[in-house]
Amino acid sequence: MGRLTDDMTRLVGEIHAARNGRGRLMRDLTLATVEMRRAVAHLRRSFAADLAGARAAWLGATAPVWPRAGVPETSAPRGRGVEAERGEVLRKAGRRPRPR
């Protein structure tokens, strides 16, 4: 074969190798993203449980409080509800509370 044919054959091989490498990279990134999302979701649940426990301890709730259950309205200081407390914390942080 001639020099041009050899170079073209080599380039085609490099193109295929790069395409295969890019495909592997995309699969690895997709898998890593799924794993990271799971880890973040687990951390968020853990933090929510810790926060709910701390809130229950500070506000004097005697029953165990699950992260999504919130704190009973009657245990909030000065008659304020948990939503009001949450809105105040978000306002201090410079964020607007989301409607629920």
Backbone as CSV, one residue per row, in Angstrom:
resi,resn,N_x,N_y,N_z,CA_x,CA_y,CA_z,C_x,C_y,C_z
1,MET,0.836,-1.176,0.000,0.000,0.000,0.000,0.881,1.240,0.000
2,GLY,0.256,2.313,-0.435,0.999,3.564,-0.485,0.926,4.306,0.841
3,ARG,1.720,5.334,0.905,1.804,6.127,2.136,0.445,6.772,2.477
4,LEU,-0.250,7.293,1.477,-1.541,7.939,1.706,-2.562,6.935,2.245
5,THR,-2.576,5.750,1.676,-3.513,4.719,2.117,-3.217,4.307,3.560
6,ASP,-1.948,4.178,3.890,-1.571,3.829,5.267,-2.003,4.915,6.246
7,ASP,-1.795,6.175,5.877,-2.190,7.279,6.747,-3.711,7.320,6.927
8,MET,-4.447,7.111,5.859,-5.906,7.121,5.951,-6.402,5.967,6.832
9,THR,-5.800,4.801,6.687,-6.169,3.655,7.508,-5.892,3.942,8.981
10,ARG,-4.746,4.542,9.267,-4.382,4.893,10.638,-5.365,5.920,11.207
11,LEU,-5.704,6.938,10.415,-6.640,7.968,10.874,-8.027,7.398,11.148
12,VAL,-8.491,6.505,10.289,-9.796,5.874,10.519,-9.770,5.090,11.821
13,GLY,-8.682,4.386,12.067,-8.546,3.645,13.327,-8.565,4.575,14.527
14,GLU,-7.878,5.717,14.426,-7.863,6.684,15.521,-9.247,7.290,15.748
15,ILE,-9.973,7.544,14.663,-11.326,8.097,14.783,-12.238,7.110,15.504
16,HIS,-12.161,5.844,15.127,-12.989,4.821,15.776,-12.609,4.664,17.253
17,ALA,-11.315,4.703,17.538,-10.865,4.574,18.922,-11.360,5.761,19.752
18,ALA,-11.294,6.970,19.182,-11.764,8.156,19.901,-13.269,8.087,20.124
19,ARG,-14.014,7.628,19.126,-15.468,7.502,19.268,-15.813,6.493,20.365
20,ASN,-15.120,5.366,20.368,-15.368,4.355,21.405,-15.011,4.892,22.791
21,GLY,-13.904,5.615,22.862,-13.504,6.211,24.147,-14.520,7.221,24.640
22,ARG,-15.049,8.029,23.718,-16.063,9.011,24.088,-17.337,8.318,24.575
23,GLY,-17.706,7.226,23.927,-18.887,6.469,24.365,-18.702,5.897,25.760
24,ARG,-17.497,5.347,26.028,-17.207,4.831,27.371,-17.253,5.952,28.404
25,LEU,-16.685,7.108,28.049,-16.695,8.246,28.958,-18.125,8.671,29.293
26,MET,-18.987,8.757,28.281,-20.373,9.160,28.519,-21.101,8.143,29.396
27,ARG,-20.865,6.848,29.176,-21.485,5.826,30.030,-20.981,5.945,31.463
28,ASP,-19.675,6.156,31.617,-19.116,6.295,32.966,-19.659,7.537,33.668
29,LEU,-19.778,8.639,32.925,-20.318,9.866,33.516,-21.782,9.688,33.919
30,THR,-22.545,9.001,33.102,-23.946,8.745,33.418,-24.061,7.909,34.692
31,LEU,-23.257,6.865,34.786,-23.273,6.011,35.975,-22.830,6.794,37.206
32,ALA,-21.781,7.594,37.072,-21.300,8.394,38.201,-22.360,9.400,38.644
33,THR,-23.084,9.975,37.684,-24.132,10.936,38.015,-25.243,10.271,38.812
34,VAL,-25.638,9.091,38.396,-26.689,8.363,39.118,-26.222,8.048,40.538
35,GLU,-24.980,7.605,40.669,-24.461,7.286,41.998,-24.378,8.530,42.875
36,MET,-23.949,9.654,42.304,-23.870,10.889,43.079,-25.252,11.368,43.501
37,ARG,-26.235,11.243,42.622,-27.598,11.653,42.984,-28.119,10.822,44.141
38,ARG,-27.833,9.527,44.107,-28.259,8.668,45.218,-27.571,9.075,46.512
39,ALA,-26.272,9.357,46.433,-25.532,9.752,47.630,-26.055,11.077,48.181
40,VAL,-26.335,12.026,47.294,-26.855,13.327,47.736,-28.246,13.163,48.353
41,ALA,-29.078,12.336,47.749,-30.410,12.102,48.306,-30.304,11.495,49.704
42,HIS,-29.379,10.564,49.870,-29.172,9.955,51.182,-28.697,11.008,52.190
43,LEU,-27.755,11.851,51.795,-27.268,12.900,52.686,-28.378,13.878,53.063
44,ARG,-29.202,14.236,52.079,-30.292,15.171,52.351,-31.286,14.574,53.348
45,ARG,-31.601,13.267,53.175,-32.501,12.617,54.137,-31.880,12.593,55.529
46,SER,-30.586,12.328,55.581,-29.885,12.287,56.859,-29.883,13.662,57.528
47,PHE,-29.580,14.703,56.750,-29.585,16.057,57.299,-30.980,16.461,57.750
48,ALA,-31.996,16.083,56.978,-33.372,16.422,57.343,-33.753,15.744,58.653
49,ALA,-33.337,14.495,58.820,-33.637,13.792,60.067,-32.909,14.445,61.241
50,ASP,-31.642,14.823,61.026,-30.894,15.507,62.086,-31.536,16.839,62.434
51,LEU,-31.942,17.581,61.425,-32.570,18.880,61.649,-33.904,18.725,62.373
52,ALA,-34.676,17.735,61.984,-35.960,17.500,62.648,-35.740,17.114,64.106
53,GLY,-34.733,16.302,64.354,-34.432,15.926,65.733,-33.964,17.115,66.553
54,ALA,-33.128,17.953,65.957,-32.654,19.143,66.664,-33.804,20.111,66.927
55,ARG,-34.658,20.286,65.935,-35.807,21.179,66.113,-36.723,20.646,67.220
56,ALA,-36.936,19.340,67.216,-37.782,18.752,68.256,-37.148,18.946,69.626
57,ALA,-35.832,18.813,69.720,-35.151,19.001,71.000,-35.242,20.456,71.452
58,TRP,-35.053,21.383,70.552,-35.100,22.802,70.905,-36.515,23.255,71.258
59,LEU,-37.498,22.734,70.538,-38.868,23.197,70.754,-39.614,22.364,71.778
60,GLY,-38.992,21.329,72.289,-39.578,20.564,73.367,-40.565,19.496,72.951
61,ALA,-40.526,19.055,71.720,-41.428,17.977,71.303,-40.960,16.686,71.959
62,THR,-41.905,15.930,72.486,-41.545,14.694,73.175,-41.633,13.485,72.252
63,ALA,-42.500,13.548,71.255,-42.646,12.421,70.338,-41.557,12.500,69.278
64,PRO,-41.118,11.343,68.746,-40.118,11.385,67.683,-40.682,12.114,66.456
65,VAL,-39.842,12.906,65.842,-40.259,13.701,64.696,-39.526,13.191,63.469
66,TRP,-40.268,12.822,62.455,-39.667,12.374,61.208,-39.394,13.583,60.333
67,PRO,-38.432,13.500,59.414,-38.019,14.674,58.641,-39.162,15.372,57.924
68,ARG,-40.085,14.650,57.343,-41.134,15.284,56.551,-42.374,15.603,57.390
69,ALA,-42.396,15.127,58.612,-43.567,15.342,59.441,-43.616,16.754,60.007
70,GLY,-42.461,17.389,60.199,-42.428,18.721,60.775,-42.610,18.671,62.284
71,VAL,-42.589,19.821,62.889,-42.742,19.927,64.334,-44.175,20.330,64.617
72,PRO,-44.796,19.776,65.639,-46.172,20.156,65.941,-46.289,21.662,66.145
73,GLU,-47.375,22.225,65.647,-47.580,23.672,65.706,-47.632,24.175,67.149
74,THR,-48.125,23.358,68.067,-48.298,23.824,69.438,-46.971,23.981,70.161
75,SER,-45.920,23.359,69.686,-44.643,23.438,70.392,-43.790,24.601,69.917
76,ALA,-44.253,25.355,68.931,-43.470,26.486,68.435,-43.531,27.631,69.439
77,PRO,-42.418,28.352,69.632,-42.418,29.447,70.602,-43.320,30.589,70.154
78,ARG,-43.935,31.274,71.109,-44.782,32.441,70.900,-45.904,32.187,69.909
79,GLY,-46.350,30.936,69.784,-47.481,30.621,68.935,-47.185,30.645,67.447
80,ARG,-45.934,30.811,67.070,-45.595,30.832,65.646,-45.480,29.404,65.141
81,GLY,-45.911,29.183,63.926,-45.827,27.860,63.343,-44.469,27.604,62.720
82,VAL,-44.246,26.377,62.355,-42.991,25.984,61.732,-42.798,26.693,60.401
83,GLU,-43.863,26.861,59.659,-43.762,27.543,58.359,-43.315,28.994,58.537
84,ALA,-43.818,29.655,59.583,-43.397,31.035,59.841,-41.922,31.076,60.195
85,GLU,-41.493,30.112,61.004,-40.083,30.035,61.383,-39.215,29.781,60.153
86,ARG,-39.658,28.891,59.292,-38.917,28.572,58.070,-38.822,29.804,57.173
87,GLY,-39.931,30.520,57.033,-39.923,31.721,56.206,-38.984,32.778,56.751
88,GLU,-38.940,32.905,58.085,-38.039,33.883,58.697,-36.577,33.529,58.446
89,VAL,-36.243,32.256,58.572,-34.870,31.817,58.317,-34.498,32.074,56.865
90,LEU,-35.398,31.771,55.942,-35.107,31.998,54.531,-34.984,33.489,54.225
91,ARG,-35.820,34.320,54.848,-35.711,35.768,54.627,-34.370,36.293,55.108
92,LYS,-33.920,35.795,56.260,-32.608,36.214,56.771,-31.487,35.791,55.838
93,ALA,-31.669,34.663,55.177,-30.653,34.175,54.235,-30.770,34.863,52.880
94,GLY,-31.789,35.701,52.700,-31.944,36.421,51.439,-32.685,35.648,50.385
95,ARG,-33.408,34.604,50.774,-34.177,33.805,49.813,-35.654,33.928,50.131
96,ARG,-36.462,33.812,49.116,-37.915,33.842,49.318,-38.407,32.434,49.596
97,PRO,-39.303,32.266,50.569,-39.832,30.922,50.839,-40.733,30.456,49.689
98,ARG,-40.642,29.165,49.365,-41.508,28.585,48.341,-42.855,28.300,48.940
99,PRO,-43.922,28.554,48.206,-45.252,28.168,48.715,-45.376,26.658,48.722
100,ARG,-46.062,26.139,49.725,-46.233,24.674,49.812,-47.629,24.285,49.515
